[in-house]
Amino acid sequence: MDTLDKSENKQMSCVDCGTQNCKYKDRTYPDFCLTTNLADDDLQWAMTRYDEGNNHEIMVASAEVEYEGYCQWTRVREIMEFSRKIGAHKIGIANCIGLIKEARIFARILRANGFEPYSVICKVAGKKKSSVGIPEECESIGAAMCNPILQARLLNRAKTDLNVVIGLCVGHDSLFYKYSEAPVTTLVTKDRVTGNNPAAALYTAESYYRKKFGL
């Protein structure tokens, strides 16, 4: 069974399971399995939420996109197909200034396919990092702060139907997700070391990056 090291005193969860049998009914499960130990009220709470607002529409559209484009469609196309299914026409783009080229290409693709893109860049307003209490030494790699909360507010003001994140920094993306009124999906996750392919560090964690991660 492919499980993580259990020598530490820790609460076990799905990453510690070597079976992934939760999608089956006639298989074995570890004692700590979140499925077999699930409280009925937690399950009911979650299932009930799918009937709130547009949650059901989003859930169905997501499953249909997964099914129809499985191992065929790029994420760019998946976003467009998903947008069509939920009736999203005005697509907000919350992009990092370092990925403006990628944002422009995506906007061009959206326009060519009948959508209306609207972008707000991370450095909007041009406020200094120190103006919000960020240590001044952080300004050595650029004085202007990223402003994900303002990005979200301006996209809210623009009444976008769906917002797409392109390369926002770790943590800045968290604040954007928190304040966006429209549903959010991510097209590009920034990783300056791996060419914006953060999964590369996971694929090499047991070889080249083993010592760097303390494994």
N, CA, C and O of each residue as an XYZ file, in Angstrom:
860
protein
N       0.848     -1.191      0.000
C       0.000      0.000      0.000
C       0.886      1.246      0.000
O       1.786      1.380      0.830
N       0.620      2.154     -0.943
C       1.434      3.364     -1.077
C       0.904      4.447     -0.152
O       0.033      5.232     -0.529
N       1.435      4.483      1.060
C       1.001      5.482      2.033
C       2.172      6.323      2.481
O       3.326      5.939      2.290
N       1.888      7.458      3.071
C       2.935      8.311      3.606
C       3.418      7.767      4.946
O       2.786      6.903      5.553
N       4.540      8.291      5.381
C       5.134      7.865      6.652
C       4.176      8.150      7.804
O       3.731      9.284      7.982
N       3.864      7.129      8.577
C       2.920      7.269      9.685
C       3.631      7.364     11.033
O       2.989      7.280     12.080
N       4.949      7.537     11.014
C       5.701      7.518     12.264
C       5.388      8.722     13.135
O       5.506      8.643     14.358
N       4.993      9.833     12.532
C       4.695     11.027     13.306
C       3.288     10.941     13.888
O       2.399     10.307     13.318
N       3.110     11.581     15.016
C       1.792     11.625     15.636
C       0.970     12.697     14.938
O       1.105     13.881     15.246
N       0.135     12.300     14.015
C      -0.614     13.262     13.222
C      -1.996     12.713     12.891
O      -2.251     11.512     12.974
N      -2.861     13.620     12.520
C      -4.201     13.233     12.105
C      -4.150     12.757     10.660
O      -3.688     13.484      9.780
N      -4.617     11.552     10.417
C      -4.539     10.969      9.087
C      -5.662     11.509      8.208
O      -6.753     11.815      8.690
N      -5.377     11.622      6.910
C      -6.375     12.122      5.963
C      -6.186     11.434      4.617
O      -5.458     10.446      4.521
N      -6.829     11.944      3.595
C      -6.852     11.265      2.297
C      -5.471     11.074      1.676
O      -5.256     10.095      0.961
N      -4.526     11.987      1.930
C      -3.193     11.808      1.355
C      -2.449     10.638      1.978
O      -1.446     10.186      1.424
N      -2.915     10.135      3.118
C      -2.282      9.009      3.788
C      -2.899      7.673      3.377
O      -2.479      6.622      3.862
N      -3.880      7.705      2.500
C      -4.584      6.499      2.070
C      -3.931      5.926      0.826
O      -3.568      6.667     -0.087
N      -3.782      4.632      0.789
C      -3.183      3.984     -0.371
C      -4.185      3.272     -1.247
O      -3.789      2.578     -2.183
N      -5.457      3.416     -0.981
C      -6.462      2.676     -1.743
C      -7.273      3.545     -2.693
O      -7.583      3.131     -3.811
N      -7.616      4.755     -2.247
C      -8.508      5.633     -3.021
C      -9.759      4.883     -3.492
O     -10.173      5.002     -4.645
N     -10.339      4.126     -2.596
C     -11.514      3.324     -2.921
C     -12.824      4.045     -2.632
O     -13.890      3.431     -2.682
N     -12.759      5.337     -2.329
C     -13.977      6.050     -1.929
C     -15.018      6.107     -3.046
O     -16.186      6.387     -2.778
N     -14.618      5.848     -4.291
C     -15.602      5.860     -5.385
C     -16.239      4.482     -5.593
O     -17.075      4.310     -6.480
N     -15.846      3.515     -4.782
C     -16.419      2.175     -4.874
C     -17.198      1.841     -3.596
O     -16.990      2.457     -2.551
N     -18.079      0.877     -3.697
C     -18.885      0.479     -2.532
C     -18.455     -0.855     -1.941
O     -18.806     -1.175     -0.806
N     -17.698     -1.631     -2.703
C     -17.385     -2.996     -2.263
C     -15.887     -3.200     -2.061
O     -15.358     -4.279     -2.331
N     -15.207     -2.157     -1.583
C     -13.769     -2.255     -1.372
C     -13.434     -2.059      0.099
O     -14.305     -1.743      0.909
N     -12.172     -2.249      0.433
C     -11.724     -2.038      1.807
C     -11.241     -0.604      1.983
O     -10.834      0.053      1.025
N     -11.293     -0.131      3.227
C     -10.916      1.239      3.539
C     -10.044      1.245      4.790
O     -10.198      0.374      5.648
N      -9.131      2.211      4.912
C      -8.352      2.322      6.147
C      -9.244      2.782      7.292
O     -10.321      3.333      7.061
N      -8.803      2.560      8.515
C      -9.610      2.927      9.681
C      -9.907      4.419      9.754
O     -10.936      4.828     10.292
N      -8.999      5.231      9.210
C      -9.178      6.681      9.303
C      -9.941      7.264      8.109
O     -10.029      8.484      7.973
N     -10.484      6.420      7.260
C     -11.119      6.873      6.010
C     -12.165      7.961      6.261
O     -13.050      7.797      7.100
N     -12.058      9.058      5.535
C     -13.001     10.168      5.691
C     -14.387      9.819      5.164
O     -15.381     10.403      5.596
N     -14.459      8.865      4.227
C     -15.759      8.456      3.697
C     -16.507      7.589      4.692
O     -17.672      7.850      4.993
N     -15.846      6.557      5.206
C     -16.533      5.631      6.109
C     -16.780      6.246      7.486
O     -17.654      5.782      8.218
N     -16.025      7.281      7.845
C     -16.222      7.949      9.137
C     -17.013      9.250      9.009
O     -17.092     10.039      9.951
N     -17.587      9.455      7.846
C     -18.293     10.703      7.573
C     -19.593     10.790      8.370
O     -20.391      9.853      8.383
N     -19.792     11.919      9.026
C     -21.048     12.145      9.745
C     -22.157     12.471      8.743
O     -21.943     13.200      7.775
N     -23.335     11.920      8.993
C     -24.451     12.115      8.069
C     -24.796     13.590      7.877
O     -25.165     14.004      6.778
N     -24.679     14.384      8.944
C     -25.051     15.795      8.815
C     -24.047     16.569      7.966
O     -24.423     17.536      7.303
N     -22.774     16.161      7.975
C     -21.788     16.811      7.108
C     -22.087     16.525      5.638
O     -22.031     17.420      4.794
N     -22.404     15.265      5.349
C     -22.748     14.897      3.981
C     -24.004     15.627      3.524
O     -24.056     16.160      2.416
N     -25.008     15.644      4.382
C     -26.262     16.295      4.026
C     -26.067     17.793      3.820
O     -26.661     18.390      2.921
N     -25.226     18.395      4.663
C     -24.957     19.829      4.524
C     -24.365     20.127      3.153
O     -24.792     21.057      2.469
N     -23.369     19.321      2.757
C     -22.716     19.545      1.468
C     -23.678     19.324      0.310
O     -23.730     20.131     -0.619
N     -24.439     18.237      0.359
C     -25.349     17.921     -0.749
C     -26.433     18.977     -0.893
O     -26.866     19.285     -2.003
N     -26.866     19.526      0.226
C     -27.894     20.569      0.187
C     -27.373     21.838     -0.475
O     -28.125     22.548     -1.143
N     -26.084     22.122     -0.291
C     -25.492     23.338     -0.865
C     -25.549     23.342     -2.390
O     -25.548     24.411     -3.000
N     -25.598     22.165     -3.017
C     -25.643     22.119     -4.480
C     -26.956     22.643     -5.042
O     -27.081     22.845     -6.250
N     -27.926     22.861     -4.179
C     -29.203     23.433     -4.614
C     -29.286     24.933     -4.359
O     -30.310     25.558     -4.633
N     -28.196     25.515     -3.827
C     -28.190     26.941     -3.533
C     -27.686     27.759     -4.715
O     -26.708     27.387     -5.364
N     -28.356     28.870     -4.990
C     -27.906     29.784     -6.026
C     -27.652     29.076     -7.345
O     -28.488     28.313     -7.828
N     -26.473     29.343     -7.926
C     -26.123     28.698     -9.198
C     -25.167     27.533     -9.006
O     -24.515     27.106     -9.959
N     -25.073     27.009     -7.780
C     -24.162     25.896     -7.506
C     -24.471     24.669     -8.346
O     -23.562     24.009     -8.851
N     -25.759     24.363     -8.496
C     -26.140     23.188     -9.274
C     -25.768     23.358    -10.737
O     -25.271     22.425    -11.368
N     -26.005     24.545    -11.278
C     -25.655     24.828    -12.668
C     -24.152     24.682    -12.896
O     -23.723     24.105    -13.896
N     -23.359     25.206    -11.969
C     -21.907     25.116    -12.082
C     -21.441     23.672    -11.976
O     -20.560     23.242    -12.720
N     -22.028     22.928    -11.057
C     -21.626     21.530    -10.855
C     -21.925     20.686    -12.098
O     -21.089     19.890    -12.526
N     -23.110     20.862    -12.670
C     -23.481     20.109    -13.870
C     -22.592     20.494    -15.047
O     -22.099     19.628    -15.769
N     -22.389     21.804    -15.237
C     -21.553     22.274    -16.345
C     -20.133     21.742    -16.221
O     -19.524     21.359    -17.220
N     -19.599     21.716    -14.991
C     -18.244     21.210    -14.766
C     -18.130     19.741    -15.158
O     -17.169     19.337    -15.812
N     -19.119     18.949    -14.754
C     -19.098     17.518    -15.060
C     -19.231     17.283    -16.562
O     -18.585     16.389    -17.109
N     -20.064     18.080    -17.229
C     -20.246     17.934    -18.669
C     -18.970     18.290    -19.428
O     -18.605     17.611    -20.388
N     -18.292     19.358    -18.996
C     -17.031     19.739    -19.638
C     -15.981     18.656    -19.438
O     -15.251     18.316    -20.369
N     -15.903     18.112    -18.225
C     -14.960     17.027    -17.960
C     -15.230     15.844    -18.874
O     -14.306     15.259    -19.441
N     -16.514     15.495    -19.014
C     -16.902     14.340    -19.830
C     -16.672     14.583    -21.327
O     -16.089     13.748    -22.017
N     -17.129     15.714    -21.806
C     -17.083     15.980    -23.246
C     -15.664     16.217    -23.764
O     -15.349     15.859    -24.899
N     -14.811     16.818    -22.938
C     -13.466     17.132    -23.417
C     -12.378     16.321    -22.785
O     -11.207     16.696    -22.847
N     -12.739     15.205    -22.173
C     -11.780     14.409    -21.396
C     -10.554     14.039    -22.218
O     -10.659     13.323    -23.214
N      -9.380     14.535    -21.793
C      -8.092     14.264    -22.449
C      -8.060     14.733    -23.907
O      -7.254     14.250    -24.702
N      -8.949     15.682    -24.253
C      -8.983     16.221    -25.604
C      -8.862     17.739    -25.622
O      -8.158     18.298    -26.463
N      -9.550     18.411    -24.691
C      -9.582     19.868    -24.694
C      -8.491     20.436    -23.783
O      -8.214     19.897    -22.711
N      -7.887     21.523    -24.228
C      -6.985     22.270    -23.357
C      -7.807     22.987    -22.291
O      -9.029     23.090    -22.403
N      -7.137     23.477    -21.269
C      -7.857     24.218    -20.219
C      -8.456     25.512    -20.778
O      -9.515     25.947    -20.327
N      -7.790     26.123    -21.746
C      -8.353     27.322    -22.390
C      -9.717     27.001    -22.982
O     -10.683     27.732    -22.766
N      -9.790     25.910    -23.725
C     -11.080     25.548    -24.317
C     -12.081     25.123    -23.243
O     -13.264     25.448    -23.336
N     -11.615     24.406    -22.232
C     -12.522     24.006    -21.157
C     -13.187     25.227    -20.519
O     -14.381     25.208    -20.224
N     -12.401     26.287    -20.311
C     -12.956     27.506    -19.718
C     -14.020     28.101    -20.627
O     -15.066     28.542    -20.151
N     -13.765     28.119    -21.927
C     -14.757     28.675    -22.849
C     -16.020     27.815    -22.906
O     -17.131     28.347    -22.911
N     -15.859     26.505    -22.947
C     -17.030     25.623    -22.981
C     -17.827     25.734    -21.686
O     -19.057     25.763    -21.704
N     -17.119     25.796    -20.571
C     -17.780     25.977    -19.280
C     -18.540     27.296    -19.257
O     -19.676     27.352    -18.787
N     -17.920     28.352    -19.760
C     -18.559     29.667    -19.795
C     -19.854     29.623    -20.582
O     -20.865     30.182    -20.157
N     -19.827     28.965    -21.718
C     -21.045     28.858    -22.537
C     -22.144     28.128    -21.784
O     -23.309     28.525    -21.833
N     -21.776     27.070    -21.094
C     -22.787     26.263    -20.412
C     -23.464     27.018    -19.270
O     -24.635     26.775    -18.978
N     -22.734     27.939    -18.616
C     -23.337     28.691    -17.510
C     -23.815     30.074    -17.960
O     -24.260     30.882    -17.146
N     -23.717     30.332    -19.261
C     -24.195     31.600    -19.794
C     -23.296     32.778    -19.468
O     -23.769     33.912    -19.400
N     -22.015     32.532    -19.266
C     -21.065     33.602    -18.961
C     -20.536     34.198    -20.255
O     -19.942     33.497    -21.075
N     -20.754     35.494    -20.433
C     -20.296     36.180    -21.646
C     -19.133     37.128    -21.349
O     -18.144     37.149    -22.082
N     -19.251     37.908    -20.278
C     -18.193     38.846    -19.920
C     -17.221     38.138    -18.982
O     -17.571     37.799    -17.851
N     -16.002     37.920    -19.457
C     -15.014     37.129    -18.724
C     -13.957     38.051    -18.124
O     -13.207     38.697    -18.856
N     -13.897     38.112    -16.812
C     -12.886     38.903    -16.144
C     -11.553     38.175    -16.123
O     -11.505     36.954    -15.974
N     -10.479     38.926    -16.272
C      -9.135     38.362    -16.215
C      -8.365     39.094    -15.123
O      -8.124     40.296    -15.230
N      -7.982     38.379    -14.084
C      -7.149     38.923    -13.018
C      -5.744     38.400    -13.262
O      -5.436     37.254    -12.931
N      -4.896     39.231    -13.835
C      -3.588     38.741    -14.260
C      -2.431     39.449    -13.588
O      -2.519     40.611    -13.193
N      -1.342     38.704    -13.474
C      -0.064     39.240    -13.002
C       0.538     40.078    -14.120
O       0.378     39.762    -15.299
N       1.232     41.150    -13.744
C       1.875     41.989    -14.750
C       2.947     41.207    -15.506
O       3.243     41.509    -16.662
N       3.527     40.197    -14.847
C       4.546     39.382    -15.491
C       3.993     38.434    -16.530
O       4.750     37.857    -17.311
N       2.672     38.264    -16.549
C       2.043     37.391    -17.532
C       1.069     38.168    -18.417
O       0.048     37.632    -18.847
N       1.391     39.431    -18.684
C       0.523     40.249    -19.520
C       0.436     39.687    -20.940
O      -0.616     39.766    -21.575
N       1.530     39.125    -21.437
C       1.488     38.539    -22.779
C       0.490     37.398    -22.831
O      -0.319     37.305    -23.753
N       0.556     36.527    -21.824
C      -0.380     35.399    -21.780
C      -1.816     35.886    -21.650
O      -2.723     35.326    -22.266
N      -2.026     36.934    -20.843
C      -3.371     37.489    -20.670
C      -3.893     38.067    -21.979
O      -5.072     37.915    -22.299
N      -3.026     38.726    -22.734
C      -3.437     39.298    -24.016
C      -3.806     38.210    -25.018
O      -4.785     38.338    -25.754
N      -3.022     37.148    -25.040
C      -3.340     36.033    -25.940
C      -4.684     35.419    -25.565
O      -5.511     35.134    -26.431
N      -4.893     35.218    -24.264
C      -6.156     34.643    -23.811
C      -7.323     35.555    -24.169
O      -8.372     35.081    -24.607
N      -7.147     36.861    -23.985
C      -8.206     37.809    -24.332
C      -8.508     37.759    -25.823
O      -9.667     37.830    -26.230
N      -7.473     37.638    -26.626
C      -7.679     37.559    -28.073
C      -8.460     36.297    -28.452
O      -9.336     36.330    -29.316
N      -8.129     35.198    -27.797
C      -8.863     33.948    -28.044
C     -10.320     34.099    -27.632
O     -11.225     33.662    -28.344
N     -10.543     34.726    -26.467
C     -11.914     34.924    -26.007
C     -12.714     35.753    -27.008
O     -13.838     35.392    -27.357
N     -12.145     36.854    -27.465
C     -12.857     37.710    -28.428
C     -13.176     36.955    -29.711
O     -14.266     37.092    -30.264
N     -12.227     36.165    -30.176
C     -12.428     35.409    -31.412
C     -13.536     34.380    -31.276
O     -14.090     33.911    -32.270
N     -13.854     34.034    -30.035
C     -14.889     33.026    -29.798
C     -16.172     33.620    -29.222
O     -16.996     32.901    -28.657
N     -16.338     34.935    -29.367
C     -17.599     35.565    -29.023
C     -17.750     36.041    -27.597
O     -18.844     36.436    -27.194
N     -16.670     36.015    -26.814
C     -16.739     36.483    -25.429
C     -16.234     37.920    -25.317
O     -15.593     38.439    -26.231
N     -16.531     38.547    -24.190
C     -16.079     39.906    -23.911
C     -15.103     39.870    -22.730
O     -15.538     39.800    -21.580
N     -13.795     39.915    -22.995
C     -12.827     39.897    -21.902
C     -12.662     41.266    -21.268
O     -12.780     42.292    -21.938
N     -12.388     41.273    -19.976
C     -12.140     42.517    -19.247
C     -11.063     42.223    -18.216
O     -11.269     41.424    -17.302
N      -9.914     42.871    -18.364
C      -8.741     42.542    -17.544
C      -8.433     43.634    -16.534
O      -8.572     44.824    -16.817
N      -8.010     43.204    -15.344
C      -7.457     44.114    -14.337
C      -6.117     43.538    -13.911
O      -6.048     42.416    -13.409
N      -5.055     44.305    -14.113
C      -3.702     43.838    -13.831
C      -3.397     43.954    -12.338
O      -4.032     44.743    -11.638
N      -2.437     43.182    -11.848
C      -2.169     43.109    -10.410
C      -1.663     44.422     -9.821
O      -1.913     44.699     -8.648
N      -0.959     45.235    -10.604
C      -0.371     46.473    -10.086
C      -1.311     47.665    -10.206
O      -0.879     48.808    -10.057
N      -2.574     47.419    -10.471
C      -3.542     48.511    -10.627
C      -3.472     49.459     -9.425
O      -3.377     49.015     -8.281
N      -3.518     50.761     -9.694
C      -3.453     51.854     -8.710
C      -2.027     52.244     -8.364
O      -1.805     53.361     -7.897
N      -1.048     51.362     -8.576
C       0.353     51.715     -8.401
C       0.736     52.142     -6.992
O       1.589     53.015     -6.834
N       0.141     51.562     -5.980
C       0.476     51.895     -4.598
C       1.782     51.204     -4.176
O       2.057     50.071     -4.570
N       2.569     51.910     -3.371
C       3.817     51.331     -2.874
C       3.524     50.223     -1.851
O       2.544     50.294     -1.110
N       4.362     49.230     -1.825
C       4.198     48.124     -0.888
C       4.211     48.609      0.560
O       3.441     48.132      1.394
N       5.088     49.554      0.844
C       5.207     50.059      2.211
C       3.963     50.806      2.663
O       3.793     51.040      3.860
N       3.089     51.185      1.738
C       1.880     51.931      2.103
C       0.889     51.083      2.876
O       0.006     51.620      3.545
N       1.023     49.748      2.795
C       0.135     48.855      3.550
C       0.908     48.075      4.604
O       0.433     47.057      5.108
N       2.109     48.562      4.935
C       2.887     47.922      5.993
C       3.777     46.789      5.558
O       4.329     46.079      6.398
N       3.932     46.600      4.246
C       4.875     45.594      3.764
C       6.287     46.127      3.991
O       6.542     47.294      3.693
N       7.222     45.314      4.511
C       8.580     45.782      4.754
C       9.199     46.419      3.510
O       9.036     45.921      2.397
N       9.902     47.514      3.715
C      10.464     48.264      2.600
C      11.452     47.444      1.769
O      11.594     47.680      0.569
N      12.134     46.486      2.395
C      13.088     45.686      1.625
C      12.406     44.905      0.502
O      13.039     44.547     -0.492
N      11.107     44.644      0.670
C      10.367     43.927     -0.372
C      10.241     44.763     -1.644
O       9.965     44.228     -2.718
N      10.443     46.071     -1.523
C      10.335     46.950     -2.687
C      11.562     46.852     -3.588
O      11.576     47.429     -4.676
N      12.602     46.122     -3.144
C      13.816     45.988     -3.954
C      13.568     45.211     -5.236
O      14.331     45.340     -6.193
N      12.499     44.396     -5.270
C      12.169     43.662     -6.501
C      10.985     44.315     -7.213
O      10.421     43.740     -8.144
N      10.615     45.511     -6.775
C       9.507     46.244     -7.378
C       8.752     46.987     -6.305
O       8.297     46.389     -5.330
N       8.614     48.304     -6.481
C       8.025     49.126     -5.426
C       6.512     48.987     -5.338
O       5.943     49.075     -4.250
N       5.862     48.772     -6.468
C       4.400     48.744     -6.483
C       3.865     47.436     -5.921
O       4.352     46.358     -6.259
N       2.856     47.540     -5.057
C       2.242     46.366     -4.470
C       1.268     45.715     -5.442
O       0.685     46.389     -6.291
N       1.098     44.423     -5.316
C      -0.009     43.753     -5.991
C      -1.274     44.104     -5.223
O      -1.239     44.253     -4.002
N      -2.377     44.236     -5.923
C      -3.608     44.703     -5.288
C      -4.783     43.795     -5.652
O      -5.702     44.219     -6.354
N      -4.755     42.547     -5.176
C      -5.792     41.582     -5.564
C      -7.190     41.961     -5.099
O      -8.173     41.628     -5.761
N      -7.291     42.659     -3.961
C      -8.616     43.054     -3.491
C      -9.213     44.101     -4.423
O     -10.407     44.063     -4.720
N      -8.383     45.040     -4.886
C      -8.868     46.030     -5.853
C      -9.167     45.380     -7.197
O     -10.127     45.759     -7.869
N      -8.355     44.405     -7.594
C      -8.656     43.665     -8.824
C     -10.060     43.075     -8.756
O     -10.843     43.189     -9.699
N     -10.362     42.445     -7.628
C     -11.676     41.835     -7.463
C     -12.779     42.893     -7.487
O     -13.818     42.703     -8.120
N     -12.545     44.003     -6.797
C     -13.573     45.051     -6.738
C     -13.861     45.633     -8.124
O     -15.019     45.862     -8.474
N     -12.815     45.869     -8.908
C     -13.026     46.434    -10.235
C     -13.717     45.448    -11.177
O     -14.522     45.845    -12.020
N     -13.402     44.179    -11.030
C     -14.107     43.182    -11.832
C     -15.550     43.039    -11.364
O     -16.449     42.800    -12.171
N     -15.772     43.185    -10.054
C     -17.147     43.190     -9.549
C     -17.918     44.369    -10.137
O     -19.069     44.230    -10.552
N     -17.265     45.528    -10.166
C     -17.893     46.731    -10.724
C     -18.212     46.546    -12.207
O     -19.217     47.053    -12.706
N     -17.352     45.821    -12.892
C     -17.553     45.575    -14.327
C     -18.627     44.521    -14.570
O     -19.022     44.279    -15.710
N     -19.093     43.899    -13.494
C     -20.145     42.878    -13.559
C     -19.753     41.713    -14.488
O     -20.511     41.318    -15.374
N     -18.575     41.194    -14.259
C     -18.139     40.029    -15.020
C     -18.950     38.806    -14.611
O     -19.419     38.705    -13.478
N     -19.105     37.885    -15.545
C     -19.886     36.664    -15.288
C     -19.023     35.536    -14.729
O     -19.507     34.682    -13.987
N     -17.753     35.541    -15.090
C     -16.794     34.534    -14.629
C     -15.431     35.210    -14.612
O     -15.099     35.940    -15.546
N     -14.641     34.984    -13.581
C     -13.300     35.548    -13.504
C     -12.249     34.455    -13.644
O     -12.394     33.358    -13.105
N     -11.195     34.776    -14.374
C     -10.110     33.829    -14.638
C      -8.804     34.399    -14.099
O      -8.421     35.516    -14.448
N      -8.130     33.644    -13.260
C      -6.848     34.056    -12.691
C      -5.712     33.609    -13.608
O      -5.637     32.448    -14.012
N      -4.837     34.550    -13.924
C      -3.643     34.241    -14.713
C      -2.421     34.708    -13.933
O      -2.037     35.875    -14.011
N      -1.815     33.802    -13.188
C      -0.523     34.024    -12.578
C      -0.462     34.913    -11.357
O       0.593     35.491    -11.097
N      -1.524     35.057    -10.595
C      -1.417     35.837     -9.370
C      -0.507     35.108     -8.374
O      -0.450     33.879     -8.353
N       0.198     35.885     -7.558
C       1.128     35.311     -6.587
C       0.401     34.469     -5.542
O      -0.794     34.647     -5.307
N       1.135     33.556     -4.923
C       0.603     32.792     -3.794
C       0.133     33.774     -2.714
O       0.887     34.664     -2.322
N      -1.062     33.624     -2.249
C      -1.620     34.509     -1.230
C      -2.412     35.646     -1.839
O      -3.517     35.944     -1.388
N      -1.862     36.286     -2.859
C      -2.632     37.310     -3.570
C      -3.844     36.653     -4.237
O      -4.941     37.210     -4.257
N      -3.615     35.451     -4.784
C      -4.748     34.744     -5.382
C      -5.809     34.424     -4.327
O      -7.005     34.466     -4.613
N      -5.368     34.104     -3.110
C      -6.319     33.799     -2.030
C      -7.231     34.991     -1.748
O      -8.439     34.835     -1.568
N      -6.634     36.182     -1.714
C      -7.431     37.384     -1.466
C      -8.360     37.685     -2.635
O      -9.483     38.149     -2.440
N      -7.890     37.421     -3.841
C      -8.761     37.646     -4.996
C      -9.968     36.720     -4.949
O     -11.100     37.162     -5.146
N      -9.729     35.425     -4.687
C     -10.836     34.472     -4.586
C     -11.832     34.918     -3.511
O     -13.045     34.795     -3.680
N     -11.302     35.428     -2.422
C     -12.141     35.818     -1.286
C     -13.095     36.951     -1.635
O     -14.238     36.957     -1.179
N     -12.638     37.916     -2.443
C     -13.440     39.113     -2.697
C     -14.139     39.138     -4.051
O     -14.923     40.048     -4.318
N     -13.875     38.173     -4.896
C     -14.556     38.123     -6.188
C     -16.013     37.716     -5.995
O     -16.312     36.742     -5.304
N     -16.908     38.470     -6.609
C     -18.330     38.128     -6.531
C     -18.706     37.086     -7.577
O     -19.596     36.269     -7.340
N     -18.050     37.101     -8.718
C     -18.300     36.102     -9.755
C     -17.525     34.832     -9.439
O     -16.519     34.886     -8.731
N     -17.974     33.694     -9.949
C     -17.196     32.466     -9.788
C     -15.803     32.654    -10.386
O     -15.624     33.425    -11.330
N     -14.818     31.947     -9.831
C     -13.432     32.087    -10.272
C     -12.864     30.730    -10.672
O     -13.103     29.721    -10.009
N     -12.107     30.723    -11.766
C     -11.313     29.556    -12.126
C      -9.912     30.041    -12.454
O      -9.710     31.229    -12.704
N      -8.945     29.140    -12.456
C      -7.558     29.509    -12.687
C      -7.066     28.925    -14.008
O      -7.228     27.734    -14.273
N      -6.466     29.777    -14.826
C      -5.875     29.310    -16.079
C      -4.381     29.045    -15.913
O      -3.880     28.018    -16.371
N      -3.665     29.966    -15.258
C      -2.221     29.819    -15.072
C      -1.869     30.016    -13.601
O      -2.294     30.989    -12.978
N      -1.092     29.088    -13.054
C      -0.566     29.222    -11.702
C       0.914     29.570    -11.795
O       1.703     28.824    -12.375
N       1.281     30.712    -11.219
C       2.651     31.199    -11.355
C       3.655     30.343    -10.593
O       3.433     29.976     -9.439
N       4.763     30.035    -11.259
C       5.939     29.435    -10.623
C       7.138     29.911    -11.426
O       7.434     29.379    -12.495
N       7.824     30.917    -10.902
C       8.918     31.538    -11.649
C      10.081     30.584    -11.899
O      10.852     30.783    -12.838
N      10.213     29.554    -11.071
C      11.343     28.635    -11.190
C      11.094     27.565    -12.249
O      12.019     27.167    -12.957
N       9.853     27.100    -12.362
C       9.548     25.977    -13.262
C       8.816     26.405    -14.532
O       8.216     25.567    -15.206
N       8.857     27.685    -14.867
C       8.161     28.124    -16.077
C       6.656     27.990    -15.941
O       5.966     27.584    -16.877
N       6.152     28.339    -14.749
C       4.717     28.288    -14.452
C       4.136     26.880    -14.573
O       3.002     26.690    -15.011
N       4.934     25.916    -14.180
C       4.479     24.525    -14.111
C       4.799     24.000    -12.712
O       5.728     23.207    -12.554
N       4.044     24.431    -11.691
C       4.381     24.064    -10.307
C       4.370     22.572    -10.040
O       5.017     22.115     -9.098
N       3.656     21.803    -10.841
C       3.640     20.358    -10.623
C       5.002     19.737    -10.899
O       5.280     18.625    -10.449
N       5.856     20.446    -11.638
C       7.194     19.921    -11.926
C       7.972     19.657    -10.640
O       8.736     18.695    -10.558
N       7.776     20.513     -9.638
C       8.467     20.312     -8.361
C       7.991     19.042     -7.676
O       8.764     18.388     -6.975
N       6.735     18.688     -7.870
C       6.211     17.447     -7.291
C       6.760     16.234     -8.023
O       7.103     15.222     -7.411
N       6.839     16.351     -9.353
C       7.334     15.231    -10.143
C       8.807     14.943     -9.871
O       9.266     13.817    -10.063
N       9.550     15.957     -9.424
C      10.984     15.777     -9.156
C      11.297     15.752     -7.660
O      12.464     15.769     -7.269
N      10.252     15.711     -6.822
C      10.451     15.759     -5.368
C      11.194     14.547     -4.832
O      11.805     14.621     -3.766
N      11.151     13.432     -5.554
C      11.852     12.231     -5.106
C      13.152     12.012     -5.866
O      13.772     10.952     -5.775
N      13.556     13.041     -6.623
C      14.833     12.941     -7.337
C      15.598     14.250     -7.166
O      16.243     14.444     -6.136
N      15.547     15.150     -8.142
C      16.341     16.375     -8.111
C      16.022     17.282     -6.924
O      16.916     17.917     -6.364
N      14.766     17.338     -6.550
C      14.361     18.263     -5.495
C      14.264     17.600     -4.126
O      13.806     18.223     -3.168
N      14.678     16.374     -4.027
C      14.513     15.621     -2.775
C      15.151     16.346     -1.578
O      14.506     16.522     -0.544
N      16.394     16.758     -1.717
C      17.090     17.435     -0.616
C      16.524     18.821     -0.358
O      16.459     19.257      0.791
N      16.114     19.520     -1.410
C      15.577     20.871     -1.249
C      14.305     20.852     -0.410
O      14.036     21.792      0.338
N      13.530     19.791     -0.532
C      12.281     19.676      0.219
C      12.445     18.922      1.543
O      11.475     18.725      2.275
N      13.659     18.510      1.841
C      13.924     17.833      3.105
C      13.335     16.436      3.177
O      12.988     15.966      4.261
N      13.218     15.772      2.047
C      12.626     14.429      2.030
C      13.677     13.350      2.272
O      13.351     12.164      2.289
